[in-house]
Amino acid sequence: MDTKHFQGFPKEGLKFLANLMRNNNREWFTKHKSLYKESVEAPAQAFGTGKK
């Protein structure tokens, strides 16, 4: 995902967060960290920059 332009959070990111709520432990997160970085962290950073 382009971190310079916020285009919303992808469905994968929302699904990740729902799964995280059910699997809130380090082992699960470590296995899914790349999905977090791509579908949650990158869009959040783009949102934080205020760029469209």
Secondary structure, DSSP 8 states (H G I E B T S, - for coil): --TTS-----HHHHHHHHHHHHS-SHHHHHHTHHHHIIIIIHHHHHHHHT--
